[in-house]
Amino acid sequence: GNIAAASVVAKTWRDALMDGLDRLHPGYGFAQHKGYGTALHKQAIERLGLSPVHRRTFCE
């Protein structure tokens, strides 16, 4: 019902946000990992440092 629809809308919105961040901050792979702490995401941070949109507590 409504909760399932809201979940789909939220995921679609977040995916679009991550796609935009991927274009603004190339090299981090936001479009692929969608902000989750995958190994590739952590490797990108090690290589490039934190971007302005990363939470500073992300790597603690």
HELIX and SHEET records of a PDB file:
HELIX    1   1 ASN A    2  LEU A   24  1                                  23    
HELIX    2   2 PHE A   30  HIS A   33  1                                   4    
HELIX    3   3 ALA A   39  LEU A   48  1                                  10    
END                                                                             
